[in-house]
Amino acid sequence: MNGYKLLLMSGVGRRDGMALELATEAGEQVAEGFKDDVTRERTVTFFTDQPVPLLVVE
């Protein structure tokens, strides 16, 4: 995926929900999509000031 990889995670505790983490091949986390199981809210957070290709985000 053009130098990026995805990791699917599930969590209970401080945040109850599912996360899809986007990281570089080197392991640096650059974004996270999160669905909160309590509020049903979906969010996307970016952890970089570098451009991330739209194709990768989609």
C-alpha positions in Angstrom: 0.0 0.0 0.0 2.6 2.5 -1.2 4.8 2.4 1.9 2.0 2.2 4.5 0.4 -0.6 6.5 -2.8 -1.0 8.5 -3.5 -2.5 11.9 -7.0 -3.3 13.2 -7.3 -3.0 17.0 -10.1 -3.4 19.5 -10.1 -1.9 22.9 -12.1 -1.9 26.1 -11.3 0.5 29.0 -10.5 4.2 28.5 -11.7 3.9 24.9 -14.3 1.2 24.1 -14.3 0.6 20.3 -12.5 -0.4 17.2 -9.5 1.4 15.6 -7.8 1.1 12.3 -4.3 2.5 12.5 -2.3 3.7 9.5 1.5 3.5 9.9 4.5 3.9 7.7 6.5 0.7 6.8 9.0 1.9 9.4 6.2 1.7 12.1 5.5 5.4 12.6 1.7 5.9 13.3 0.4 8.6 11.0 -3.4 8.3 11.4 -6.2 6.5 13.2 -9.8 5.9 12.3 -11.9 5.1 15.4 -15.5 3.9 16.0 -16.6 4.5 19.6 -18.9 1.6 20.7 -20.6 3.7 23.3 -21.4 6.9 21.4 -21.2 5.3 17.9 -19.1 8.3 16.8 -16.5 7.8 14.1 -13.4 10.0 14.0 -10.2 10.2 12.1 -7.1 11.6 13.7 -3.8 12.4 12.0 -0.5 12.3 14.0 1.8 13.9 11.3 2.3 17.2 9.6 3.5 15.4 6.5 1.1 14.8 3.5 -0.7 11.5 3.5 -2.0 10.5 0.0 -5.8 10.5 -0.2 -5.8 7.1 -1.9 -4.1 5.7 1.3 -6.6 7.4 3.6 -9.6 6.2 1.6 
